[in-house]
Amino acid sequence: MAKLLINLKELLKIIVKNNEVPEIIKGIYVNGRTVSIVVKPNSILPEIKANFDLYVVEDNKLNVLFEKSKAQMIYMALKAGSNVDKVDGLRLTNEGILVDFNTIIKDKVNGAEIQQISIDDNGDIEMELKVL
């Protein structure tokens, strides 16, 4: 068994560096297990700040919960303007996004499976990997 430790802030830096971030996203900030994203949809509308809280749920999946007051707006924006639904291992719901890391890594990492995942209040993520 192997352990992988990474901080949420560092993980998001890696994701942003390796993916094209849409122009409408003006900032991504992390405070513990809460991620805030500032979006400026167009020149007429004001900037919108949306908060997302991360929790581990059944089967070691990560649940990214939308801010309750803006959940429907965030859901509709992601449904209409992103490819979240097309990514294997991501499931968009009205409340957030469910992330299944085992599905995401199955074709990219041979011989390993995530046995357990946890995230603490500081945003530190720990994954226990089983070598197959």
C-alpha positions in Angstrom: 0.0 0.0 0.0 1.3 3.5 -0.9 0.1 6.9 0.3 -0.2 10.1 -1.7 -0.4 13.4 0.2 -1.2 16.6 -1.6 -2.7 19.9 -0.5 -5.8 21.1 -2.3 -4.2 24.4 -3.2 -1.2 22.7 -4.8 -3.5 20.2 -6.6 -5.5 23.1 -8.1 -2.3 24.8 -9.3 -1.4 21.6 -11.2 -4.9 21.4 -12.7 -4.8 25.0 -13.8 -1.3 24.7 -15.3 -2.3 21.6 -17.3 -5.7 22.8 -18.6 -7.0 25.7 -20.4 -8.9 28.0 -18.0 -11.8 29.9 -19.7 -11.4 33.7 -19.9 -14.5 34.3 -17.8 -12.7 32.8 -14.7 -10.9 35.7 -13.1 -9.6 34.0 -10.0 -9.4 30.7 -8.1 -8.7 30.9 -4.3 -8.4 28.1 -1.7 -9.1 28.3 2.0 -8.9 24.9 3.7 -11.4 22.7 2.0 -13.3 25.6 0.4 -12.5 26.7 -3.2 -13.8 30.1 -4.4 -14.0 30.9 -8.0 -14.5 34.4 -9.3 -16.3 34.6 -12.7 -17.0 37.6 -14.9 -19.5 36.3 -17.5 -19.4 39.3 -19.7 -18.7 43.1 -19.7 -22.3 43.9 -18.6 -22.7 41.5 -15.7 -20.7 42.0 -12.4 -18.2 39.5 -11.1 -19.7 36.6 -9.3 -17.9 34.7 -6.5 -19.0 31.1 -6.0 -17.8 28.9 -3.2 -17.4 25.1 -3.3 -16.8 22.8 -0.3 -15.1 19.5 -0.7 -16.1 16.3 1.2 -15.4 12.6 0.9 -18.5 10.5 0.4 -19.2 6.8 -0.1 -16.9 4.7 -2.2 -14.1 7.2 -1.6 -15.5 9.7 -4.0 -14.9 13.5 -3.6 -18.1 15.6 -3.5 -17.6 19.2 -4.6 -20.7 20.9 -3.2 -21.9 24.2 -4.7 -22.8 27.2 -2.5 -26.5 26.6 -1.7 -27.6 30.1 -2.6 -26.0 29.8 -6.1 -26.3 26.1 -6.7 -28.9 26.2 -9.4 -27.1 29.0 -11.3 -23.8 27.2 -11.1 -25.4 23.9 -12.2 -27.1 25.6 -15.2 -23.8 27.4 -16.2 -21.8 24.2 -16.1 -24.5 22.1 -17.8 -24.6 24.6 -20.7 -21.1 25.8 -21.0 -18.7 23.0 -19.9 -17.7 19.5 -20.7 -18.0 18.3 -17.1 -20.7 15.7 -18.1 -18.3 14.3 -20.8 -15.4 13.6 -18.4 -15.2 10.0 -17.3 -15.3 10.0 -13.5 -17.1 13.3 -13.1 -20.9 13.5 -12.4 -22.7 16.8 -12.4 -25.6 17.1 -10.0 -27.9 19.9 -8.9 -25.8 20.2 -5.7 -22.3 19.7 -7.0 -19.9 17.5 -8.8 -19.0 14.0 -7.8 -15.4 13.0 -8.5 -14.5 9.3 -8.8 -10.7 9.2 -8.9 -10.6 5.5 -9.6 -12.5 6.0 -12.8 -10.4 9.0 -13.8 -7.1 7.1 -13.3 -8.1 3.7 -14.5 -6.8 4.2 -18.1 -3.9 6.4 -17.1 -2.3 4.6 -14.1 -1.8 0.9 -14.5 -1.5 -1.3 -11.4 -2.9 1.0 -8.8 -6.3 1.7 -7.3 -7.4 4.2 -4.7 -8.4 2.4 -1.5 -9.2 5.4 0.7 -9.3 9.1 0.3 -9.7 11.8 3.0 -9.5 15.6 3.2 -9.1 17.6 6.3 -10.1 21.1 7.3 -6.7 22.5 6.1 -7.3 21.1 2.6 -4.8 18.3 2.9 -5.8 15.4 0.8 -4.6 11.9 1.6 -5.0 8.9 -0.8 -4.1 5.4 0.1 -3.3 3.4 -3.1 -3.4 -0.3 -3.4 -0.9 -1.8 -5.8 -2.6 -4.4 -8.0 
